[in-house]
C-alpha cells in the first residue's frame, strides 16, 4: 500500500519502497563498494525524509481543517446562527417509534418477559445507551 497525496504528487511512499528494493549492487572493488554504500544510505535517508514530509503535510492539513471549522463556528455564533440542534429539541424517527413499541411489549419493566440485554438483542439495531434512553423516555411518559 502506498501513501500518495493528490495535490502533492512529488510526495509518494513508493520512493521509499523503491529505495529499499532497488539498492545498487556491490562491485567487489573496496573503494567503489564504499561509494555505493554511501549512495544507498543517501537514497534511504531521502526516502525517509519524503515520508516524514508527507505525514507532516497530512497533519498540517488536519490542523488547518480544524482551525477553519472552529473559525466558521465562531463566526456563525457571532452572527446569531444556531449551531447544532436547539437545546431540548426531540427528534422522533420511525426507528425510535418501533424500538419503543418493542421495549413496551417485551421489557419486564413494562409487563413483558425479557430482561434488558435480551430486549436489546431482540431489537438489534440500537445501542445499549440508546435502549436505556428510550426506556427512560417511556417511563417519563
N, C-alpha and C positions, 0 to 999 in steps of 0.2 A: 504494500500500500504506500502511496506517495502523498505528500502534502504539497499541493500546488495552489498558489494564490492566483485568483482570476485576474486581479488588477495589477499584480506584481509578478509578471511571468519570469523574471530573472531569478526569483526565489523558488527553488524546487528541490525537494529532498532526493530526487533522482541523482543529482550531482554527487551527493554523499555516497549513495549506493554504488554509483559508477566508480568512484574513487576507491572504494573498498574492494570491488571485484576486478578492477582493471589496473592494478598496480603494475608498474614497469618491472620487467624481469631482470634478474641479475645476469651479468655477463661472464663472471669468473675473474675479471680484472679488478683487483682490490680498490684502486682509485675510482674506477668507473662505478663499481658497486656502491661505494660510499656516496658518490654523487647521486645515484639512482635512489638510494635510501632517503637522502635528503629531499629529493623531488617528491617521493611518495609521502613523506611526512608533511611537506608543504601542501600537497593536494588534500590530505586528510584534515589538516588544520583549516584550510579554506572551506572545505565541505562542512566541517563542524560549525564554522563561523556563519556560513549561509543558513544552516538550520537554526542556529541561535537567533539570527536576524529575523527569520521567518516567524518564530514564536514570539519574538519581541514585537514584531509588526502586528501579529494577531492580538496580542494583549493590548496594544495601543488602540486597535480598532474597537475592542470590547470596552475599554475605558472611555473612549470618545462617545460610543453609543450610550453608555450610562450617563455621561455628562450631558449630552444632548437631550436625553429623556428627562432627566431631572430639571433641566432648564425649561423644557417645554411644559412640564407640570407646574413649575413655579409661575411661569408666565400665564398659564391658564387660570391658576388660583387668583393671581393679581387681577385678572380681568373678570373675576367672579364666576367662572365656569365651575360646574360640578365635576369633580374628579371621582370616577367610580360610581357605585350605587349610592343613592341617598341613604343616610343612616336610618335604620328601622324599616327599610322597604323589604317587602316579602315577595318573592317570585314563586308563582305556583306553576309547576310543569306537569305534563302528563305522567312523567316518571314518578314524581313525588306523590301524585294522587294515587297511582296504582300501588306504590310501595306502602303508603299509609293504609290503604284498604287491606293489604296482606298482613300488615302489622296488627291491625284491629281484629282481623279474622283469626290469626294463628298465635299471637303472643299470649302467654299466661297472664300478663298484666291486664289484658282486656278480655279475659274469659276463654282464651284458646288453650291449646295443649302443648305448645312448643316453647322452649326457653329461648333466650336472646340469640345465642350462636346458631341455633337451628333455624330461627326465622331469617337471620342474615343469610345463611346458606340457601334457604328456600327462595328468597328474593333474588339473590345472586348478583344483581347489578348495582348494588350500593355498598359504600364502605361502612365500616363499623361506626365511625364517627357520624356519618350521615344517618345511619339507622337510629342511633341514640338521639340525634337532633330531631328526627321525625317523631320518635316516641315521646320526647319531651313536649313537642308541639301538640301532639294528640292528647296528652294528659292535661295541658293548659286549656284545651278547648271545652 
